Amino acid sequence: VFLIGLIYFAKTRSKFNKLFKYLPPVIWVYFLPMLSTSIGIIPNDSILYGWTTKHLLPPALILLLLSSNISAMTSLGPKAIGTMLFGTLGIIIGGPIALLVFGGFLPEDAWMGLGALSGSWIGGSANMVAVGKSIGTSEDLFGNMIVIDTLVGYGWMGIVIFISGHQKTIDKWNNADTDIIKSLNIKMNLTAKKIPTSFNDLLTIIVVGLTFGYLSLKLGQWLPNVGSILTSFGWTIIIVSAIGICLSFTKLSELDNVGASHVGNIFLYILLGTIG
């Protein structure tokens, strides 16, 4: 927790801007605890590590999914939703093809790493952890995937940022209609609704996250394993995702205005630090 706080304190300092531009906080949150373990500050093994993975990921996902503004997205029509789905489909199809081509040069459990990586490219760090844990990706392999995710992701982002300087020319050449993107930015901008967090708000956030997370964990344990891919924790992630999305349609979604996603991110970063 101290290291996570230190990382985000440093991120607010302008002199570290370039450092965090190329190496995002998620890398430091993972690797500084790893370094601390290597030099003996943090123990190699602790009962806390297994507990953190099991009991903090489900509530983190619940709290992060509360802000899923699905009604705003669906109102944008098939073009916007189709764009997102085609992007996801590209990852789902491209991953197995890449494994088919290069699988002979990789270790047997490479598919687990690729699964975690595809989770990141479809839905960010939280999704990477969720998918990785649900299919049993080892800590060592997960660390490699974080490095790959950063190098490839930020390498590609650099190319995209360069191309974005010519956006108007490219849009004109493609005869692209950008109104849908402007509309999405307006509808998905929830910053204006943020209000100060009260004690009751914070308590409610923690109760909702831990209660529904624990319920999902128990339901997942009752369901049967499907081969080596869909384990009880895999079921837990599916149930958590369904519950989180359902709750986003209720009044509980307003908890994001008082910091639910921040609490979810704290849980997630503690988990990433623990894996490190």
C-alpha positions as a printed NumPy array, in Angstrom:
array([[  0.   ,   0.   ,   0.   ],
       [  2.905,   2.337,   0.796],
       [  4.509,   1.641,  -2.588],
       [  1.212,   2.239,  -4.438],
       [  0.8  ,   5.537,  -2.589],
       [  4.397,   6.507,  -3.396],
       [  3.895,   5.723,  -7.099],
       [  0.765,   7.857,  -7.384],
       [  2.347,  10.674,  -5.369],
       [  5.263,  10.674,  -7.832],
       [  2.781,  10.668, -10.735],
       [  1.4  ,  14.027,  -9.549],
       [  4.863,  15.609,  -9.774],
       [  5.572,  17.288, -13.116],
       [  9.257,  16.232, -13.106],
       [  8.169,  12.576, -13.397],
       [  5.803,  13.156, -16.351],
       [  8.126,  11.638, -18.949],
       [  8.781,   8.596, -16.758],
       [  5.079,   7.762, -16.398],
       [  4.402,   8.571, -20.042],
       [  6.431,   5.536, -21.155],
       [  6.155,   3.334, -18.038],
       [  2.601,   3.604, -16.641],
       [  1.745,   3.162, -12.921],
       [  0.614,  -0.451, -13.429],
       [  4.212,  -1.429, -14.312],
       [  5.586,   0.194, -11.127],
       [  2.775,  -1.247,  -8.99 ],
       [  3.823,  -4.707, -10.177],
       [  7.616,  -4.42 , -10.255],
       [  8.446,  -2.358,  -7.139],
       [  6.927,  -4.991,  -4.792],
       [  8.798,  -7.646,  -6.81 ],
       [ 12.043,  -5.729,  -6.266],
       [ 11.19 ,  -5.274,  -2.566],
       [ 10.722,  -9.036,  -2.216],
       [ 14.012,  -9.738,  -4.012],
       [ 16.009,  -7.589,  -1.571],
       [ 14.183,  -8.891,   1.519],
       [ 11.913,  -5.985,   2.519],
       [  8.705,  -7.935,   1.771],
       [  8.478, -11.713,   2.523],
       [  8.5  , -14.207,  -0.354],
       [  5.468, -16.004,   1.013],
       [  2.511, -14.962,   3.135],
       [ -1.016, -16.218,   3.831],
       [ -2.12 , -12.707,   2.839],
       [ -1.106, -13.23 ,  -0.819],
       [ -3.589, -16.028,  -1.534],
       [ -6.307, -14.227,   0.426],
       [ -5.804, -11.018,  -1.571],
       [ -6.184, -12.779,  -4.93 ],
       [ -9.287, -14.627,  -3.824],
       [-11.113, -11.908,  -1.919],
       [-10.107,  -8.553,  -3.485],
       [-10.484,  -9.223,  -7.222],
       [-14.266,  -9.959,  -7.157],
       [-15.198,  -6.773,  -5.206],
       [-12.794,  -4.742,  -7.382],
       [-14.652,  -5.888, -10.509],
       [-18.059,  -5.249,  -8.927],
       [-17.103,  -1.655,  -8.06 ],
       [-15.462,  -0.957, -11.437],
       [-18.481,  -2.304, -13.335],
       [-20.946,  -0.101, -11.428],
       [-20.009,   2.759, -13.761],
       [-20.836,   0.749, -16.918],
       [-23.031,   3.278, -18.677],
       [-24.54 ,   0.698, -21.022],
       [-27.717,   2.698, -21.683],
       [-25.588,   5.606, -22.98 ],
       [-23.613,   3.284, -25.231],
       [-26.676,   1.517, -26.652],
       [-28.28 ,   4.871, -27.473],
       [-25.371,   5.564, -29.839],
       [-26.67 ,   2.94 , -32.249],
       [-25.164,  -0.012, -34.116],
       [-22.203,   1.859, -35.644],
       [-20.529,   2.663, -32.296],
       [-21.335,  -0.705, -30.725],
       [-20.203,  -2.478, -33.897],
       [-16.856,  -0.645, -33.759],
       [-16.249,  -1.921, -30.212],
       [-17.39 ,  -5.449, -31.019],
       [-15.245,  -5.682, -34.166],
       [-12.223,  -4.55 , -32.137],
       [-12.94 ,  -7.285, -29.574],
       [-13.516,  -9.839, -32.332],
       [-10.139,  -8.971, -33.853],
       [ -8.416,  -9.868, -30.563],
       [-10.45 , -13.08 , -30.114],
       [ -9.64 , -14.314, -33.634],
       [ -6.099, -12.904, -33.808],
       [ -4.949, -14.455, -30.512],
       [ -5.489, -18.12 , -31.509],
       [ -4.023, -17.453, -34.992],
       [ -0.871, -15.957, -33.405],
       [ -0.622, -18.961, -31.074],
       [ -1.071, -21.327, -34.014],
       [  1.767, -19.645, -35.934],
       [  4.244, -19.153, -33.058],
       [  3.083, -21.827, -30.575],
       [  5.9  , -24.194, -31.519],
       [  8.483, -21.716, -30.224],
       [  6.669, -21.061, -26.925],
       [  6.225, -22.98 , -23.628],
       [  3.157, -25.169, -23.121],
       [  1.359, -22.683, -20.866],
       [  1.803, -19.789, -23.344],
       [ -1.935, -19.912, -24.111],
       [ -2.637, -18.794, -20.523],
       [ -0.399, -15.771, -20.962],
       [ -2.025, -14.931, -24.263],
       [ -5.427, -15.269, -22.581],
       [ -4.453, -12.725, -19.93 ],
       [ -2.974, -10.431, -22.592],
       [ -6.117, -10.59 , -24.722],
       [ -8.105,  -9.706, -21.595],
       [ -6.039,  -6.544, -21.233],
       [ -6.455,  -5.518, -24.873],
       [-10.21 ,  -6.029, -24.676],
       [-10.823,  -4.448, -21.274],
       [ -7.716,  -3.027, -19.569],
       [ -5.762,  -4.022, -16.45 ],
       [ -8.764,  -5.208, -14.409],
       [ -9.817,  -7.502, -17.235],
       [ -6.251,  -8.777, -17.624],
       [ -6.123,  -9.825, -13.979],
       [ -9.635, -11.302, -14.124],
       [ -8.984, -13.415, -17.221],
       [ -5.465, -14.37 , -16.096],
       [ -6.63 , -15.56 , -12.683],
       [ -9.71 , -17.33 , -14.026],
       [ -7.614, -19.55 , -16.348],
       [ -4.764, -20.087, -13.864],
       [ -1.941, -18.007, -15.392],
       [  1.186, -18.358, -13.224],
       [  2.701, -15.291, -11.537],
       [  5.932, -15.571, -13.575],
       [  4.078, -15.76 , -16.878],
       [  1.724, -12.97 , -15.806],
       [  4.744, -10.721, -15.156],
       [  6.04 , -11.385, -18.667],
       [  2.626, -10.509, -20.09 ],
       [  2.589,  -7.165, -18.25 ],
       [  5.926,  -6.299, -19.888],
       [  4.628,  -7.373, -23.32 ],
       [  1.369,  -5.485, -22.758],
       [  3.281,  -2.3  , -21.977],
       [  5.855,  -2.556, -24.785],
       [  3.388,  -3.518, -27.53 ],
       [  0.52 ,  -1.386, -26.236],
       [  2.563,   1.78 , -25.788],
       [  4.53 ,   1.14 , -28.973],
       [  1.28 ,   0.976, -30.92 ],
       [ -0.094,   3.985, -29.026],
       [  2.945,   5.997, -30.14 ],
       [  2.111,   5.176, -33.768],
       [ -1.551,   6.079, -33.239],
       [ -0.634,   9.39 , -31.552],
       [  1.603,  10.21 , -34.523],
       [ -1.216,   9.397, -36.972],
       [ -3.715,  11.419, -34.898],
       [ -1.865,  14.581, -35.9  ],
       [ -3.291,  13.991, -39.39 ],
       [ -6.768,  13.01 , -38.145],
       [ -8.763,  15.615, -40.064],
       [ -7.007,  14.766, -43.334],
       [ -7.581,  11.025, -42.833],
       [-11.233,  11.568, -41.807],
       [-11.806,  13.668, -44.909],
       [-10.124,  11.033, -47.107],
       [-12.289,   8.291, -45.557],
       [-15.395,  10.51 , -45.553],
       [-15.712,   9.587, -41.847],
       [-18.588,  10.812, -39.674],
       [-17.096,  11.723, -36.254],
       [-20.349,  12.967, -34.676],
       [-20.852,   9.587, -32.998],
       [-17.505,   9.908, -31.158],
       [-18.338,  13.422, -29.965],
       [-21.718,  12.167, -28.732],
       [-20.087,   9.247, -26.888],
       [-17.596,  11.557, -25.141],
       [-20.437,  13.776, -23.911],
       [-22.641,  10.908, -22.712],
       [-19.822,   8.955, -21.051],
       [-18.409,  12.009, -19.244],
       [-19.42 ,  11.366, -15.645],
       [-16.981,  13.851, -14.065],
       [-19.635,  16.561, -13.737],
       [-21.69 ,  14.312, -11.415],
       [-18.893,  13.703,  -8.894],
       [-19.688,  14.757,  -5.309],
       [-17.703,  14.55 ,  -2.031],
       [-17.653,  11.13 ,  -0.359],
       [-19.359,  10.811,   3.036],
       [-18.697,   8.107,   5.641],
       [-21.981,   6.384,   4.729],
       [-21.06 ,   6.487,   1.033],
       [-17.68 ,   4.861,   1.671],
       [-19.252,   2.238,   3.94 ],
       [-21.895,   1.429,   1.311],
       [-19.223,   1.094,  -1.401],
       [-17.228,  -1.387,   0.696],
       [-20.345,  -3.343,   1.735],
       [-21.6  ,  -3.635,  -1.873],
       [-18.173,  -4.663,  -3.208],
       [-17.317,  -7.217,  -0.515],
       [-20.834,  -8.691,  -0.196],
       [-21.484,  -9.27 ,  -3.895],
       [-17.851, -10.308,  -4.425],
       [-18.117, -12.943,  -1.674],
       [-21.508, -14.126,  -2.987],
       [-19.988, -14.58 ,  -6.469],
       [-17.078, -16.509,  -4.938],
       [-19.44 , -18.923,  -3.182],
       [-21.639, -19.421,  -6.246],
       [-18.526, -20.116,  -8.339],
       [-17.404, -22.806,  -5.888],
       [-20.74 , -24.627,  -6.268],
       [-20.476, -24.819, -10.075],
       [-18.531, -27.651, -11.764],
       [-15.155, -27.194, -13.475],
       [-15.186, -27.371, -17.278],
       [-11.865, -28.937, -18.28 ],
       [ -8.806, -26.962, -17.214],
       [-10.089, -23.656, -18.586],
       [-13.29 , -22.856, -16.677],
       [-12.481, -23.404, -12.974],
       [-14.512, -22.349,  -9.95 ],
       [-12.705, -18.998,  -9.985],
       [-13.482, -18.701, -13.698],
       [-17.166, -19.091, -12.828],
       [-16.702, -16.477, -10.101],
       [-15.379, -13.94 , -12.64 ],
       [-18.331, -14.616, -14.988],
       [-20.839, -14.248, -12.115],
       [-19.107, -11.089, -10.83 ],
       [-19.232,  -9.541, -14.323],
       [-22.946, -10.354, -14.683],
       [-23.798,  -8.977, -11.221],
       [-21.704,  -5.821, -11.755],
       [-23.404,  -5.081, -15.082],
       [-26.868,  -5.742, -13.58 ],
       [-26.121,  -3.415, -10.642],
       [-25.07 ,  -0.69 , -13.105],
       [-28.76 ,  -0.412, -14.078],
       [-29.809,   0.228, -10.452],
       [-29.479,   3.185,  -8.079],
       [-26.247,   1.617,  -6.83 ],
       [-24.577,   2.853, -10.036],
       [-24.643,   6.324,  -8.43 ],
       [-21.975,   5.088,  -6.008],
       [-19.461,   5.776,  -8.772],
       [-20.186,   9.479,  -8.313],
       [-18.806,   9.218,  -4.767],
       [-15.731,   7.132,  -5.579],
       [-16.723,   3.468,  -6.089],
       [-14.295,   3.034,  -8.997],
       [-11.464,   4.557,  -6.91 ],
       [-12.021,   1.965,  -4.165],
       [-12.197,  -0.746,  -6.854],
       [ -8.884,   0.455,  -8.298],
       [ -7.246,   0.421,  -4.849],
       [ -8.321,  -3.233,  -4.449],
       [ -7.006,  -3.983,  -7.95 ],
       [ -3.63 ,  -2.322,  -7.368],
       [ -3.159,  -4.07 ,  -4.005],
       [ -3.821,  -7.32 ,  -5.87 ],
       [ -1.301,  -6.447,  -8.615],
       [  1.289,  -5.516,  -5.993],
       [  0.635,  -8.826,  -4.222],
       [  1.117, -10.786,  -7.458],
       [  4.392,  -8.894,  -7.948]])
